Amino acid sequence: MFADIHHLVSKKIVDIPKSAIHEMTRLSKTVDDVAFLSWAKPTSGTPEHIKQAAEQAIREDKTGGYSETAGLPVLREEIAKKMKQKNSINADPQEIIVTVGAIEGLSSAVMAVVDPGDEVLIPVPGYSTHIRQVVLASGKPVLVPTLEEEGFRLDFNRLEDSITPKTKAILYSSPNNPTGAVYSEEELRALAEIAQKNDLVVITDEAYEYFVFDGGRHLSIASIDGMQDRTISCFTFTKTYAMTGWRVGYLHASQEWIPQITKTHIPLSICAPVVSQYAALAALTGSQECVDDFRRHYQKTRDLMCRRLDRMPEIFSYQKPKGAYLMFPRIELKGEQDSMTFAKKLLMDVHVSTTPGVAFKGEGHVRMSFCVPETTIDTAFDRMEEYFS
Ligand SMILES: Cc1ncc(COP(=O)(O)O)c(C=O)c1O
């Protein structure tokens, strides 16, 4: 028998609900031959030249110690170059901290900004980890619904109405997990205006920055005039270079912020894994062809998933994703709006794994990932079509 430790655990932690994503992953392992549409992780392997650079760094004995807390200077220089070119942010290497994926960057940023009781606006449906990061910092996540019929666009009336004297920050991902929405320049300028008017910090999660389709563009809000000093921008190598397990990302903030964020970064990680920092260096300095290949593949699989969804209008309706590699169809089937029950049914009855929308504060939906081979999408939809026919 296990001892009852419930009363010993932090109330804040006890009150965090069990992750629906992890529950589905656990269940998926009990079923054979699953067509997985539930993971937001790239299914392609890390490109060869990145792995080789890591091997070489190990052989040259460069990876046994800590790096500078902020990361290898040479890596921060390359990141600064990338940020100027890709993000139009005039970044100095001193304004960059290499982090353990985007997740540690986001946690460090949130902890550096939030005092107990501070409110953080989070557009939803949104990435549940953001909500938990605010809770862990003893802040209060304030969930602001987006406009689904307009492609999950930001709802500025609701955002402004949600601001109170306790509002400290806005935290969002664009391209968005789970909806695939990409906030336009017009939206981000409006958001910047709200942040400036109300003296708010903006914390961004730009994990999917390279995956924008149909010739669209990803814009970093920190590149908008007057925003650099109030924005903490978080990025990662995870999605761009299929480096999920390497755990390396980075954040950018102005020089006034960096010493403060360093105080949260050190207790969380000391530094990012050094071997992964060498791999990240190779990713930035090597050929970028792999990134274009991934983007082309995701646009193809997005289009395939849309075509397959178009054949099932009584079951799902959807907003076409402009970016990321995720979509968030609404369940149209009568009486099936409990997304956990629906997702479990799909898993158990037809071996198709999706993620229930409730995990993203988007009940009545399921999230489907298209970062998978086309055959996986076809298998999943063949099974669902037959099941619902
Ligand atoms: C929006 C978003 N941010 C961050 C992450 C995780 O990034 P990392 O692996 O760099 O910590 C994910 C992973 O799914 C994500 O969807």
The ligand as an SDF file (V2000), in Angstrom:
LIG
                    3D

 16 16  0  0  0  0  0  0  0  0999 V2000
    3.6020   25.9170  -28.3380 C   0  0  0  0  0  0  0  0  0  0  0  0
    4.6860   25.0360  -27.8220 C   0  0  0  0  0  0  0  0  0  0  0  0
    5.6760   25.5660  -27.1140 N   0  0  0  0  0  0  0  0  0  0  0  0
    6.6820   24.8120  -26.6390 C   0  0  0  0  0  0  0  0  0  0  0  0
    6.7170   23.4560  -26.8460 C   0  0  0  0  0  0  0  0  0  0  0  0
    7.8440   22.6600  -26.3140 C   0  0  0  0  0  0  0  0  0  0  0  0
    9.0410   23.1830  -26.7730 O   0  0  0  0  0  0  0  0  0  0  0  0
   10.4530   22.6800  -26.2730 P   0  0  0  0  0  0  0  0  0  0  0  0
   10.5950   21.2490  -26.6810 O   0  0  0  0  0  0  0  0  0  0  0  0
   11.3890   23.5540  -26.9950 O   0  0  0  0  0  0  0  0  0  0  0  0
   10.5270   22.8510  -24.8060 O   0  0  0  0  0  0  0  0  0  0  0  0
    5.6920   22.8430  -27.5520 C   0  0  0  0  0  0  0  0  0  0  0  0
    5.7070   21.3830  -27.7500 C   0  0  0  0  0  0  0  0  0  0  0  0
    4.8100   20.7770  -28.1720 O   0  0  0  0  0  0  0  0  0  0  0  0
    4.6640   23.6550  -28.0670 C   0  0  0  0  0  0  0  0  0  0  0  0
    3.6720   23.1260  -28.7790 O   0  0  0  0  0  0  0  0  0  0  0  0
  1  2  1  0
  2  3  1  0
  2 15  2  0
  3  4  2  0
  4  5  1  0
  5  6  1  0
  5 12  2  0
  6  7  1  0
  7  8  1  0
  8  9  2  0
  8 10  1  0
  8 11  1  0
 12 13  1  0
 12 15  1  0
 13 14  2  0
 15 16  1  0
M  END
$$$$
